[in-house]
Amino acid sequence: MSFNLQQIRKDFPILEREVHPGIKVVYLDSTATSQKPVSVIEAMDDFYRRSNANIHRGVHVLAEEATAMYEQARVKIAKFINAPSAHQIVYTRNTTESINLVAYTWARANLKSGDLIILTEMEHHSNLVPWHILAAERGVRLEFIPVTGDGLLDIDAYRSLLSQGPKLVSFTHMSNVLGTITPAQEIIRMAHEAGAITILDGAQSVPHLKVDVQKLDADFLAFSAHKMCGPTGIGALYGKTALLEAMPPFLGGGDMIKEVKLRSFRPNSIPAKFEAGTPAIAESVGFGAAVDYLASIGMEEISAHEHEIIDYALERLEEIPGLKLFGPTADKKGGVASFTFEGIHPHDVAQILDRDGIAVRAGHHCAQPLHEKFGISATTRASFYLYSTKDEVDKLVDGIYKVKKVFG
Amino acid sequence: MDDLYREIIIEHYKNPSYRGHLDPHDISFADNNPLCGDHIQIDLRVDKDGKVTEARFDGHGCAISQASADLLVESVIGKSLDEVKALNKQHILDLLGIDLGPVRLKCALLSLKVLKAGVYGLGEASDSLVE
């Protein structure tokens, strides 16, 4: 299927929403969460109208249907990231829970006091705080790959950190603030050569790029459905089979067991071992529909479109006097533009843009240490997805000039 | 929505009358809004009858947070500490003359939280002070 922007926009009913009388939303906040196409909304609606039941062990028609749908979605998600098999996909609530799952199981089973974990200075809080908690509990050491002035990872510094013999390297594939796409394949290869396991935070990359876990040789990949046209409340953890099998269970409860006695249990095989309790079933169906939708358009096409938009956006934003952009040049990043403007607080910028229906985000975007690194407390962030248009970029630019007018 | 950046707010943001510090002071307290990094410090001088005679604020943040701080500090001069303790969210909304959604309300209320935590002599400014 070829990339038809007009058709794609029609797939997202919310883009027609008037957020103020006569003013349609200009949604530039997809990095926070993406909008949902009709096919995803209908798949979940249809599930509740026709097939709703709890999964596994039911022998009635609805339970079998629901179970099949839950497992079919897993197969689709596995295929989407080119995982060798569907049992390597563990459903979680989101990227945050996926990273925490590894921190609470693999890391606590394998790391001891003094062991080194390498992170980066551009991590989201979700890939910092689980390790802070572990460090306080276990005395593991944390080191950080520095971010250069132009928003890239300092690979030379990484190389010298590797000489300290880390056990784990956990890093983002795409910064949610700078948009930087990190050289994941190289970082993983170098980590493996140093004998370390890797976690790739794919929250921003899986929705926007073709991510192939076999090509990357990723040990773990964490991502969320809601940033890739799917519902909130569900995400996934991909893991290599041997790692997942050797890991202790995460939460205890129903479904994650093979056998329970009064005083003991035997854990289920993967991935059920990590999926205690009734999961987000309708959401899994929505997740599967989201993956179908993205695959039908093509990830290469989506990336190419976003690249065209960010290229144009950076060019237009750079023209604005007093506006300072953060992050690398368009060729090294995804569709994210974070900026400060003439000392006007990002909350004020975002609030005035909202008058024209322009939805951007203001704050530290859950990456406070990165903002401190650049000596700022907050930025305004516009982010783009497959439905974004150049016309929306123009509206953003016009809106920023209006901000200037209000603050005189 | 247009009300949000009424002239009075922009004016108090750009040209605050009470920005600064008091040295010496009887009460001083500072806190941040972790969500957006806004920071406000308030210094007070209080006479022997427990009346605020002088007040100043300093800090940085969005127009709403800084304008509210300027307006709030102005409004408490001449009030007794008991009167200051009785101030609530509505006082700030009356000063600003606007209604605010839940996100921006936090910006507007930061100064009142700081003021009341200082007056009560608390270690931390909590949301319950301004409900």
Interface residues (C-beta under 8 A of the other chain):
Chain A: H20 I344 H345 P346 H347 D348 Q351 I352 D354 R355 A362 G363 H364 H371 S377 A378 V406 F407 G408
Chain B: M1 D2 L4 Y5 I10 K14 L35 C36 G37 D38 H60 G61 C62 A63 I64 R104 C107
